Amino acid sequence: MSLADSSYKQLDLLAPAQKFSTFIIEADTPQFREHFNLSSFMFSHNLAGHPLFEIPRLVELANTILSKGESTKVTCQLGQIPVNLKWSQVPRKDQVLEAIARIEESGSWILLKSVQLDPEYNTLLDQIVVELEELTGVPLRKEITWLDAYIFIASPHSITPYHIDHESNFLFQIHGDKDVNVFNPRDRSVLTEEEIEHYYIGQLDSANYTDEKQTKASVYHLTPGKAVHHPVLAPHWVKNGSNVSVSLSINFCMRSFDLQARVYQINHYLRKLGLEPTSPGQSAIKDYAKILALGILSKRQSKSKFELLRSGVAKLNYLEKSATKLNNLFYR
């Protein structure tokens, strides 16, 4: 059994109630196979105008999620903010359902997570994953370790600030338009090793935007029926147009990138010791040793994305703090 197989439980997707009658994604298969998780690209889809994404249905969806006791999966924040504002600094807003119903004038940016809690959206999610598996040529249902579907509902001119994510992302524009700025995650003049390391130990605001970096962005103007793929760790920010925007985001973690995250996490602690660690991919032996070391501390069965990515780091931090306390107790 491989290290990856011993570390993670294969994801079981929920069985759909009924498939959509047509393909959701209209795409060029070679494009997906050549660029998946390597570079961003735009493609077309058939969800524009679908009734699942009308505002009254989205209010109903938010109620469904809240009724299941998942209040953290429905969030609302101020929409008109600077692109370089950190996530932790974005002002939150109350009255989420009212903000959705009055989205045109509420100046809000609303995120509905785990929309697959509603059976109709679960059917949609399942079909998209099946289509992506065919298009990419990757056995996604074996490789995915965490999967979620988000819906973004935003007032005109709202901004999603600059940030990075661990997940592979496919963003489908349903209503309105937006400009999506995506950067090359392998360009170290844009995204440094230290920023990635800090992200993986839990500093989610680690990526820093500057005006100089903006010239390196690939800018995609999404209109209804268009979508864009964000590779893992690709920095990005979004600005909505002059109309209400509704987008569907399919996000998933993959086993190979989860293991790569462990390399970055160990590198963070090596750097704290004054060392210059080897980046992932430069040495298979060193990568394996780092993955194995943190794997010993990581939970075998993860109940959340946090546990999947950071349970080993949490244990390591606990051990580090305990050692510091013992040192202070006996040697000061």
C-alpha positions as CSV (number, residue, x, y, z in Angstrom):
1,M,0.0,0.0,0.0
2,S,1.4,3.4,-0.9
3,L,1.9,6.2,1.6
4,A,-0.9,8.2,0.0
5,D,-3.3,5.2,0.3
6,S,-2.3,4.7,4.0
7,S,-2.9,8.3,4.8
8,Y,-6.3,9.1,3.4
9,K,-9.8,7.5,3.1
10,Q,-11.1,7.5,-0.5
11,L,-13.9,9.9,-1.0
12,D,-17.4,8.5,-1.7
13,L,-19.6,10.9,-3.6
14,L,-23.3,10.9,-2.9
15,A,-25.3,9.1,-5.5
16,P,-27.3,11.6,-7.5
17,A,-31.1,11.5,-7.6
18,Q,-31.3,12.3,-11.3
19,K,-28.8,13.4,-13.9
20,F,-29.2,16.6,-15.9
21,S,-30.4,15.8,-19.4
22,T,-27.5,17.6,-21.2
23,F,-23.8,18.1,-20.6
24,I,-23.0,20.9,-18.2
25,I,-19.5,21.7,-19.5
26,E,-18.9,22.6,-23.2
27,A,-15.2,22.2,-23.5
28,D,-12.2,21.1,-25.6
29,T,-10.9,17.9,-24.0
30,P,-7.2,18.5,-24.9
31,Q,-7.3,21.9,-23.2
32,F,-8.4,20.3,-19.9
33,R,-5.9,17.5,-20.1
34,E,-3.0,19.8,-21.0
35,H,-3.7,22.6,-18.5
36,F,-5.6,21.1,-15.5
37,N,-3.8,22.3,-12.3
38,L,-1.0,23.7,-14.4
39,S,-2.4,27.0,-15.7
40,S,-5.7,28.8,-15.7
41,F,-8.0,28.7,-18.7
42,M,-11.6,29.6,-19.7
43,F,-14.3,27.4,-21.0
44,S,-18.1,27.4,-21.6
45,H,-21.0,25.8,-19.8
46,N,-24.8,25.4,-19.9
47,L,-25.9,26.7,-16.5
48,A,-26.6,30.3,-17.5
49,G,-30.2,31.1,-16.6
50,H,-30.8,27.8,-14.7
51,P,-33.6,28.0,-12.1
52,L,-31.4,26.7,-9.4
53,F,-29.5,30.0,-9.4
54,E,-32.5,32.5,-9.3
55,I,-32.5,34.7,-6.2
56,P,-35.7,33.2,-4.6
57,R,-34.3,29.7,-5.0
58,L,-31.0,30.8,-3.4
59,V,-32.8,32.3,-0.5
60,E,-34.5,28.9,-0.1
61,L,-31.1,27.2,-0.3
62,A,-29.6,29.4,2.4
63,N,-32.6,28.5,4.6
64,T,-32.0,24.8,3.9
65,I,-28.3,25.1,4.9
66,L,-29.2,27.1,8.1
67,S,-32.0,24.7,9.0
68,K,-29.4,21.9,9.2
69,G,-27.4,23.8,11.8
70,E,-24.7,24.9,9.4
71,S,-24.6,28.6,10.2
72,T,-20.9,28.9,9.5
73,K,-21.6,27.8,5.9
74,V,-23.7,31.0,5.2
75,T,-21.7,34.2,5.4
76,C,-22.2,37.8,4.3
77,Q,-19.6,40.6,4.2
78,L,-19.2,44.0,2.8
79,G,-18.7,43.8,-1.0
80,Q,-17.0,47.1,-2.0
81,I,-13.5,46.7,-0.5
82,P,-9.9,47.2,-1.7
83,V,-8.3,44.3,-3.5
84,N,-5.4,44.2,-1.1
85,L,-7.5,43.9,2.0
86,K,-6.9,40.7,4.0
87,W,-9.7,38.2,4.5
88,S,-9.6,38.6,8.2
89,Q,-10.1,42.4,7.9
90,V,-13.2,42.2,5.6
91,P,-16.2,43.6,7.6
92,R,-19.0,41.0,8.1
93,K,-22.7,41.8,7.9
94,D,-25.7,40.3,9.6
95,Q,-29.1,39.6,8.1
96,V,-27.8,37.3,5.4
97,L,-31.2,36.3,4.0
98,E,-32.3,39.9,3.7
99,A,-29.0,40.7,2.0
100,I,-29.6,38.0,-0.6
101,A,-33.2,39.0,-1.2
102,R,-32.1,42.7,-1.7
103,I,-28.7,41.9,-3.3
104,E,-28.9,44.6,-6.0
105,E,-28.7,47.4,-3.4
106,S,-27.4,45.7,-0.2
107,G,-23.7,46.2,-1.2
108,S,-23.0,42.6,0.0
109,W,-20.9,39.6,-0.9
110,I,-22.6,36.4,0.2
111,L,-21.0,32.9,0.2
112,L,-23.1,29.7,0.5
113,K,-20.9,26.7,1.3
114,S,-21.8,23.0,1.0
115,V,-24.8,23.7,-1.2
116,Q,-24.9,20.0,-2.0
117,L,-26.7,19.6,1.4
118,D,-29.7,20.3,-0.9
119,P,-30.4,17.2,-3.0
120,E,-30.8,19.2,-6.3
121,Y,-27.4,20.9,-5.9
122,N,-25.9,17.6,-4.9
123,T,-27.1,16.1,-8.2
124,L,-25.5,19.0,-10.0
125,L,-22.2,18.6,-8.2
126,D,-22.0,14.9,-8.9
127,Q,-22.5,15.4,-12.6
128,I,-19.9,18.1,-12.8
129,V,-17.3,15.9,-11.1
130,V,-18.1,13.1,-13.5
131,E,-17.7,15.4,-16.5
132,L,-14.5,16.8,-15.2
133,E,-13.1,13.4,-14.7
134,E,-13.8,12.6,-18.3
135,L,-12.4,15.9,-19.6
136,T,-9.2,15.9,-17.5
137,G,-8.5,12.2,-17.9
138,V,-7.8,12.1,-14.1
139,P,-9.6,9.5,-11.9
140,L,-10.9,12.4,-9.7
141,R,-13.3,10.3,-7.6
142,K,-10.3,8.3,-6.4
143,E,-8.0,11.2,-6.0
144,I,-10.4,13.8,-4.3
145,T,-10.0,13.9,-0.6
146,W,-12.4,16.8,0.1
147,L,-15.1,18.2,-2.1
148,D,-17.5,21.2,-1.8
149,A,-19.6,23.4,-3.9
150,Y,-20.0,27.1,-3.2
151,I,-22.3,29.7,-4.6
152,F,-21.2,33.4,-4.6
153,I,-24.0,36.0,-4.7
154,A,-22.6,39.6,-5.0
155,S,-23.9,43.1,-5.4
156,P,-22.6,45.2,-8.3
157,H,-18.9,46.2,-8.2
158,S,-18.2,43.8,-5.3
159,I,-14.6,42.7,-4.9
160,T,-13.2,39.3,-3.7
161,P,-9.7,40.3,-2.3
162,Y,-6.4,38.7,-3.4
163,H,-5.8,35.3,-1.9
164,I,-4.7,31.7,-2.6
165,D,-6.5,28.4,-2.0
166,H,-5.3,24.8,-1.6
167,E,-8.2,23.5,-3.7
168,S,-8.5,23.0,-7.4
169,N,-11.3,25.3,-8.5
170,F,-13.7,25.6,-11.4
171,L,-15.7,28.8,-11.3
172,F,-19.0,29.0,-13.3
173,Q,-20.5,32.4,-14.0
174,I,-24.4,32.1,-14.0
175,H,-25.7,35.7,-13.8
176,G,-24.0,39.1,-14.3
177,D,-20.3,39.5,-15.2
178,K,-17.0,39.7,-13.5
179,D,-13.3,40.1,-14.1
180,V,-11.3,37.2,-12.6
181,N,-7.6,37.9,-12.2
182,V,-5.5,34.7,-11.9
183,F,-1.8,34.5,-11.4
184,N,0.8,31.8,-12.1
185,P,1.2,29.8,-8.9
186,R,4.7,28.7,-9.9
187,D,6.0,32.3,-10.5
188,R,8.1,32.9,-7.4
189,S,8.1,36.7,-8.1
190,V,4.4,36.6,-7.5
191,L,4.0,33.9,-4.9
192,T,7.0,33.1,-2.7
193,E,7.9,29.8,-1.0
194,E,7.5,31.6,2.4
195,E,4.0,32.8,1.6
196,I,3.0,29.2,0.7
197,E,4.6,27.8,3.8
198,H,2.8,30.4,6.0
199,Y,-0.5,29.6,4.3
200,Y,-0.2,25.9,5.0
201,I,0.5,26.4,8.7
202,G,-2.8,28.3,9.0
203,Q,-2.0,31.9,8.0
204,L,-4.7,32.1,5.3
205,D,-3.9,35.8,4.5
206,S,-0.3,35.0,3.7
207,A,-0.4,36.0,0.0
208,N,0.4,39.7,-0.5
209,Y,-0.9,41.8,-3.4
210,T,1.1,44.6,-5.0
211,D,0.5,46.8,-8.0
212,E,3.7,45.4,-9.6
213,K,2.3,41.9,-9.5
214,Q,-0.9,42.9,-11.3
215,T,0.9,43.1,-14.7
216,K,1.4,39.4,-14.5
217,A,-2.3,38.5,-14.1
218,S,-4.3,36.6,-16.6
219,V,-7.6,38.5,-16.7
220,Y,-10.8,36.6,-17.7
221,H,-14.0,38.5,-18.3
222,L,-16.7,36.0,-17.3
223,T,-20.2,36.4,-18.6
224,P,-23.1,34.0,-18.2
225,G,-22.2,30.7,-19.7
226,K,-18.4,31.2,-19.2
227,A,-16.1,29.6,-16.6
228,V,-12.5,29.6,-15.5
229,H,-10.2,27.0,-13.9
230,H,-7.9,28.1,-11.0
231,P,-5.0,25.7,-10.4
232,V,-4.0,24.8,-6.9
233,L,-2.4,27.8,-5.1
234,A,-3.0,30.2,-8.0
235,P,-3.3,33.7,-6.5
236,H,-6.5,35.4,-7.7
237,W,-8.9,38.3,-7.0
238,V,-12.3,39.1,-8.6
239,K,-14.2,42.3,-9.4
240,N,-17.9,42.1,-10.3
241,G,-19.5,44.2,-13.0
242,S,-22.4,46.6,-12.8
243,N,-25.0,43.9,-12.3
244,V,-25.8,41.3,-9.6
245,S,-23.4,38.4,-9.9
246,V,-24.2,34.7,-9.2
247,S,-21.4,32.1,-9.6
248,L,-20.9,28.4,-8.8
249,S,-17.5,27.3,-7.5
250,I,-16.6,23.6,-7.5
251,N,-13.7,23.1,-5.1
252,F,-11.8,19.9,-4.3
253,C,-8.6,18.8,-2.6
254,M,-6.5,16.1,-4.3
255,R,-4.3,13.5,-2.5
256,S,-1.1,14.5,-4.4
257,F,-1.4,18.2,-3.4
258,D,-2.3,17.3,0.2
259,L,1.0,15.4,0.5
260,Q,2.8,18.4,-1.2
261,A,1.3,20.6,1.5
262,R,3.1,18.5,4.2
263,V,6.4,19.3,2.5
264,Y,5.7,23.0,2.7
265,Q,4.7,22.6,6.3
266,I,7.9,20.9,7.3
267,N,9.8,23.5,5.3
268,H,8.3,26.2,7.4
269,Y,9.7,24.7,10.6
270,L,13.1,24.0,9.0
271,R,13.2,27.7,7.9
272,K,12.5,28.7,11.5
273,L,15.6,26.8,12.5
274,G,17.7,28.9,10.1
275,L,17.9,26.3,7.4
276,E,17.2,26.7,3.7
277,P,14.8,23.8,2.9
278,T,14.5,22.2,-0.5
279,S,11.3,23.1,-2.4
280,P,8.7,20.4,-3.2
281,G,9.6,18.5,-6.4
282,Q,13.4,19.0,-6.2
283,S,14.2,15.9,-4.2
284,A,11.9,12.9,-4.2
285,I,13.8,11.4,-1.2
286,K,13.6,14.6,0.9
287,D,9.9,15.1,0.0
288,Y,9.1,11.5,1.1
289,A,10.9,11.9,4.4
290,K,9.0,15.2,5.1
291,I,5.7,13.6,4.1
292,L,6.3,10.6,6.3
293,A,7.4,12.7,9.3
294,L,4.3,14.8,9.3
295,G,2.1,11.9,8.3
296,I,2.9,10.2,11.6
297,L,1.3,13.2,13.4
298,S,-1.6,13.7,11.1
299,K,-5.1,12.2,11.7
300,R,-5.8,9.1,9.6
301,Q,-9.4,9.9,9.1
302,S,-10.2,13.6,8.6
303,K,-13.7,15.0,9.3
304,S,-13.0,18.5,7.9
305,K,-10.7,20.3,5.5
306,F,-8.9,21.7,8.4
307,E,-8.0,18.3,9.8
308,L,-7.1,17.1,6.3
309,L,-4.5,19.8,5.8
310,R,-3.4,20.9,9.3
311,S,-4.0,18.2,11.9
312,G,-0.3,17.3,11.7
313,V,0.7,20.9,12.1
314,A,-1.7,21.3,15.1
315,K,0.0,18.3,16.8
316,L,3.5,19.7,16.0
317,N,2.6,23.1,17.4
318,Y,1.3,21.4,20.6
319,L,4.6,19.5,21.0
320,E,6.6,22.6,20.3
321,K,4.7,24.6,23.0
322,S,5.0,21.7,25.4
323,A,8.7,21.5,24.9
324,T,9.1,25.3,25.4
325,K,7.1,25.1,28.7
326,L,9.3,22.2,30.0
327,N,12.4,24.1,29.0
328,N,11.2,27.2,30.8
329,L,10.3,25.1,33.9
330,F,13.6,23.3,34.3
331,Y,16.2,25.7,32.8
332,R,15.3,29.2,33.6
